[in-house]
Amino acid sequence: MPKNKSIGKSFLIVALSILSSRVFGLLRDVVIASTFGAGRTTDVFFVAFRIPNMLRRVFAEGAFSSAFTPAFAKKLQISKEEAVKFASRFFFILSISLLTVVIIGEIFTPLIIKVIAPGFSGDIEKLAISLTREMFPYILLVSLVAFFGGILNGYEHFFAPAFSTVLFNISLILCAIFFKNQLNIHALALGVVIGGFLQVLLQLYFLRREAFIPRPIPGIDEDVKKALKNIIPGIFGFGVRQLSMLADTIIASFLAAGAISYLYYANRFVQLPLGIFAIGLSQVLLPKLAKTFKDEDAFRYNLTTGLTLCAMIIIPSTIGLLFFGKPLIDIVFHHGKFTTADLNATYYVLCGYGIGLLFYSFEKILVNAFYSLDNYSYPVKVGAATLVFNIVANIILCFGLKLGAAGLALGTAMTSLLNVLFLVRKLEKNVSFIENWIKENLRYLLLSLPIIPVAIYGTKTYFQFASPLLKIATISATIVVAVIIYFATLLLAGDRIAMKLLRRQ
């Protein structure tokens, strides 16, 4: 039987693994931006990669984390034999489904490209078709990674599933560096597939060492049917999100060259705090909330604690991105073919995304709260209802107000805010928490205000230097000073979380 691990230790493992993944992800994007710049070629790659990546999120990660892992863990509590049988039968259904998706995707790639990027034509369209077909097998590989990772999470092993994307990023970096002259942009497609294989191998190593390697067994019993039933809302929910991203891609394909790349590069900075804190915290909170769903006081405490921790970290992170984002983009991406115009455009997009960072983070935690209450359908309904708003807002912001790619990012932020409002209103009927939650958000916003002059001064100082070393030193000093001032402000205000951390030290 797996050993019980503390939530704090599990969160630390997930957070550090995600941090490593995000750092290597940024390094990967630095290599891509420096090697290929931001133009039609990179636009085509990001569009082509979005297709298998979109299917990965629909069929693999979200659905498994919300349905398969809890079901497998319950079986494991009964006996290992029951868990092995359940996982093996599930593996059979998954394998058949994935092989079917890959075959259909390879056949109908030209039609898919026509639908998601109608603005592409001629050689650009042919390149998109070629890259998509080369990377489509990645959906099979990464879905296996999610499945194997679900088994490992059942054994309370969180390292391999969270860390595996580091290997994926390393593969892309090495292929871009060593095969760019021979394969051009196709080097990145090769890196995607090799990275998928490396991810699978890492899961298999730890499965053999700490759990078991499942073998597909034909047949569907009642337990598998129940798990599949719970996965369906998750698939629809992620499908709605991907439709939103698809709408963004379609709109962006009609914007100026580089728009899709600006969206991608800016999103990398948003994903760093979002992935490390919001996603990691929501993953650890899910079982905690599920165990206390019958105890309103305990459920409220866990929920508000998670949301408070999120606000404590994400609000100052948002201020940092808005007022100090330009130097960060400059030091990371402003090399090689990445121009000053690309820098400015990416920063405007980052501002749009940054406004919604807190809402994206809250949304992750609130959705898992609904899952813990066995309510899988409401988050899907909310996502579907706000999808229309998202499309209309994007069109108005991009073309009506002529904000371009930044309008897409801002429209995404507004849609996330609307999602949070719907989720909170519904959840309040089960457990009362809104009043204290709003007060905590406003308090952390006020306590974060001293960061603004530090960020503004840091930005002004940064662009006075030409030396990369002095620029890096300025960024480091600005971040350190901002962190010290923020936590000093928390301590002076008597913040309970900051005081608890100080006492532990």
Salt bridges, closest charged atoms under 4 A:
ASP29 OD1 - ARG28 NE 3.24
ASP29 OD2 - ARG268 NE 2.78
ASP43 OD2 - ARG40 NH1 3.93
GLU61 OE2 - ARG56 NH1 2.38
GLU82 OE1 - LYS75 NZ 3.50
GLU125 OE2 - LYS114 NZ 3.34
GLU134 OE2 - HIS186 ND1 2.86
GLU210 OE1 - HIS157 ND1 2.98
GLU210 OE2 - ARG209 NH2 3.03
ASP221 OD2 - ARG89 NH1 2.80
GLU222 OE2 - LYS225 NZ 3.78
ASP223 OD2 - LYS75 NZ 2.48
GLU296 OE2 - ARG300 NH2 2.82
ASP297 OD1 - ARG300 NH1 2.96
ASP330 OD1 - HIS334 ND1 2.72
ASP330 OD2 - LYS471 NZ 3.33
GLU435 OE2 - LYS439 NZ 3.52
GLU440 OE1 - ARG443 NH2 3.04
ASP495 OD1 - ARG443 NH2 2.81
